[in-house]
Amino acid sequence: MSIVYFTLVAAILYLFSDWAVQRAELVAGRRFEHRSLVFFCILFALALTTFTLIGQLTSGNQGI
């Protein structure tokens, strides 16, 4: 069941990261030169924290 959680959260994080980059560009008033790097940093930081949390919450549930 945890694979479902990871997959759903990954999709949500992807969409949120894209929205965050677009919002930051709007506030800055320009398109970032290294847009993909900014996107990756946001996605990576969010994924590390949320995937760690999901892993800790589902560690007691090892059933398939």
N, C-alpha and C positions, 0 to 999 in steps of 0.2 A: 504494500500500500504506500510505502514511503516514496517509491518511484513516481507515483501519481502526484504526490505533494511536490516533489522536486520539479517535475515537468510543468505543473501549473504555475508554480512560483517563478520558474525560469521565463515562461512566456510573459507573465505580468511584469517581471523585472526588465525584460527587453523593451516592452512598450513604455514603461515608466522612464527608462533611461533615454529613450528616443525623445519622449516628451520633454524631459529635463534639459537635454541639449538644445532642442528647439527653443525652449523658453529662455535659456541662458543667452542664446544668440539674439533673440528678440530684445532682451534687456540690454545687451551689449551694442545692439544696433548694427551688427555685421555678422557675416558668416565666419566661423572659426577656421583658421588655416589648417589646423590638425584636428578636424572634427571627429574623425574616427578614434583618435587617441583619447579625446575627452569622453566620448561615448564609452570606450572600453574601460576607462578608469572608473566611471560611475557604475557601470554594470558589474565590474569586478569587485568593487567595494561592497555593493549591495548583495551580490551573490555570496561572497565570503561570509558576511554576517548572517544572512537568512538561511543559507545552507547549513551553517554550523548550528544554528538554532533548531532547524528541522531535524538535523541528525541527533541532537541531544534530546529532543522531545520524542523522537520515534525509536531511540536506542533500546528501550525496553520491549518494543514490539518487533520481534524478529520473525514473525510469521510471514508466509508468502501469500 
